[in-house]
Amino acid sequence: MKTLEIFEAYLRFGKYVGLVRPNVDVHGRYKGLKQVMLWIQFTVVLIILWSGVIKLIMSLTIEDDIENRGLTFLCAIAFFTGTAFISTTTYIAIYREFDKFCSLLDNHRKCFGDHDGYSWIHKSRNARLTLWVSIPLMAILCGIFILFTYYNNGDLANLFWPFNFNTVLDSVITMVYYITFLFFNVWHQLLTGFFFISSSLLFIKEFKLINNKLKTVISESTKSMSPHVEVIRQEHASLVGCFESNKSLFKHYIFAIYAVTVPAIGFFLYGAIRGKMHLAEIVALFCMALMNSLANLSYTLIGATLHAKAHEPYEILNRVDILEVSDKTAESVSLFMKRLTGPPISYSIYGMMTLDSSAILQTVCLTIDYTIFGMMTLDSSGILQVCLTVDYTIYGMILDFSAILQVCLTVDYTIYGMILDSSAILQLCLTIDYTTCIYDVMILDSSTKLPVCLTIDYTIYGMILDFSAILQVCLTIDYTIYGMILDSSAILQLCLTVDYTTCIYDVMILDSSTILPVCLTIDYTTYGMILDTSVILPVCLTIDYTIYDMILDSSAILQVCLTVDYTIYSMVILDSSAILPVCLTVDYTIYDMILDSSAILQLFGTLVTYAIVMLQFAGSPSSTIVQCYNTTY
């Protein structure tokens, strides 16, 4: 039985569905016409396959809800681009390389004999019944899915563009196109996959037989093994040559499987997490991602097994005592091991990655990485960027190590808040005259200077530094924006308004008499903070004629210790590398602020910084503050 007859079932079905090009007798009649008809058949099949990809790309350009449904299109485009690429390259590869592969394998079998594996592949043609049953079943399920998807979700009509279900004729045309499109895709993928698996299992069994022969020869006496090692080496080399020819048949197929898997999984995860998709879309994307993932994992296992069996003689030959064998046997062993330590005998992805045991770990890790990254990333435009606008409800963002503070807050006639942790470290309510505005919080530049607009029942609250909050500032607004500017010229500049009266206080006005006066007004009463050697930092805040103090101890997250020696202290600007560093001196001791266990920020003021700030504040304090701020940004 020739190799061509072994794969007869795959070739026959491949000719029916346009995956395999039949051979044309060069001496037969109408050979030119037959050649033209075959190329026309191939062109028509390619048009059907690639039309699905082009249709999806065109549909993507007219989709209205591109933000939520764009990833659905991208996942489908990636999947069907891979299937069309596989069909195109497999057709060309079989046309060019299959005859060479059959010839090499026939010569190998003629020289070294057959085994049961060849007959097993030939008998696999009995699987035709299963394939023939699966096709009409697949068509029925696809038709039900299309009808269910459209009639229950009218906004998915763009997925079927330019086809529709408006009339009976349009519905029939749509069904015929999609059944034809899915028919060729399913058949091509099944046949290519079965052909790849069958040929790979054949080589695995061949290498396993060679390994068993080599073990048997080495286990015998040293003298009797001499004439057999060279024969086994030649058989192994011949089989490797056949495998290299087989590898050229499937190199594009393997590349497409691995290239499509990552985008399919990524787009599915992103679309399922952040997109507003229907259940039918999620199921379709899940099936695409699952098919690619299973194929990826299965082919990786097959490639790793084949690699292990092909290189197993290396471990066997290491047990040979070269001193006890003849020179010819030693030379055969040397040549054998040289080939085994040479280029890997396994499938590869265009030479970039070999499908061996390490590829299993790489595939699993890559899948897990994309899964975790997809779960953590709620928006494609930033590491941790959350757009909040849901039914007049306040949502928060938890600050973690992957992003300091990047929040896009959108206002739909409602104030949305940002919570940095479960204990409300920093609650910011941003609103501008009931207009939708986006603020990059903690990104200080000339256009956005950290505006903080807070409103709580027209009541003024102060800044309490304790276990539950680092900075909790609640300010009231009357259609006016009040900002908090944090830079080297001002530690904390708060604009407070009480009873519709705007009172602006510049915190950290540095002159010869005061270092840090804090003037807070409530009910037209001003409470000041006097800094001397006996008081470090008392803050007297009144709410309904009640005084609250700010406790500074070793357990506070933000420890601010100030000394009065006419020394100027500065605070580093807020950016991606610093959250809120305050490095101040008390009795010649430096205290720092640690925001987490990994010490995100430990910044100490330098003599250069102090000197620059001293020079800047040598003139008018209030004007210099503004000048320093503008210069900084």
PyMOL commands that set and color helices and strands:
alter all, ss='L'
color gray80, all
select helices_A, chain A and resi 3-6+8-16+31-62+66-112+116-152+154-160+168-219+222-274+279-317+322-324+327-340+357-376+607-616+621-632
alter helices_A, ss='H'
color red, helices_A
select strands_A, chain A and resi 386-388+407-409+416-418+428-430+485-487+490-498+501-505+520-522+525-527+541-542+547-548+584-586+589-591
alter strands_A, ss='S'
color yellow, strands_A
deselect
rebuild
show_as cartoon
